[in-house]
Amino acid sequence: MIEVTNEAHLADLKATNDVLLVYLAPPSCNVGESLLDKVTDVLAGRSVGAAHVDTSAHPAIAGQHLVLAFPTILVFVYGREFDRLSRIISIADLERSLDRATAIVSDN
């Protein structure tokens, strides 16, 4: 997972990845820490870009995307927000979201 340090870096990732998952959480979030490993497992074998934002170090990125709860996962397709999962995140819901996003990309 690529560590995002500013909005320009995130914009570049959105432009270069057809499907991009952005994981936003502060390091102090216990739920976020345990979920990150599960998200990494879900990403294995998928052609999905992945980025992590430390929201305590870069709160402006969270603010620009109207992220008010942590952890939050944003899924982008062709640079546009496709799905948002927040707080209590189901791995099954994340898998379905990524499956739909990659299906859209493979259909085009």
N, C-alpha and C positions, 0 to 999 in steps of 0.2 A: 504494500500500500504506500503510495507516495504521500509525503508530508507536505501539505499546502501551507505556504507562509504569507501569501497575500492574494488579493482578488484577481490581479493580473495573471498570476500563476494558475489559479482556478479557471479563469477564462480560457487560457491556453489549453488546459486539459479538456475542457468542454469542446473546444474546437477540434482537437485531435483524436478524440474518442467518440465513436458513434454511440456507445452506451457507457456511461460513467456513473459509478456509485461514489457518493461523497458521505463519509462518516463524520459526524460532528459531535464532539463530546469533550468536556474538560478532563484532565487526568484525575481529578478528585472524585469523579463519578464511578462508584463501585459497579453499578449496573453496566455502565459503558465499558469498563475494563473486561468484565466477563463476557459481554456480548461481542466484543471485537474479535475474539478468537473464533466464535461461531460464525461470524460474518466472513472472516478470512477462509474458513472451511467451505462455506457456500460458494465463494468466488473461485475456488480451485477448479480448474478445468473449464471455466467459462471465459469467453472472449469479452470480458467486461473490464474497463479501466476502473481503478480504485484509488481513492484519495482519502486522506484523514486530515481533519482540521482540529487542532487543539484550540478550543474556544476560549480558554482562559488566556492564552497568549495572543489570539487573534479574534477578539470579540466582534470586530467590524464585519468579518466575513459572515458570522452567524446573523448579525443584524441586517446585513444586506439581503439575506435570504429569508428573513422573518422567522428565524429559528428561535423559539422561546422556551423549549423544553429539551432536556438531554436524556439519553442520547437521541439523535435524529439521524436518519438515513435519507438522503436525497438521491433519486435516480434520475439521471438526465439522458434523454435520447436526442441525438443531433443538437445538443447544446441547450435544449429546453427541458424544464422540469416535467418529468413524466409521473413520478410518484413520490410520496413523502410518508415515511414511517417514523413515529415518534414515541418516546417513553417506553411503553410496554410493547415491544416489537416481537412479533411472531416470526420465527425462522421460516415457517411454511408460507406466510404472507410475503416475506422477502424473496423466497424462491419463485413464487408465482409472479411477482412483479418483474424479476429479472428474466424469467421465461417469456413474459409478454413483451418486454423491451427488446430482447434479442430476436424474437419472432418478427417484430416490426422492422428491424434492421435487415434481417435476412430476406424479407418479402420485397424490399426495395432494391 
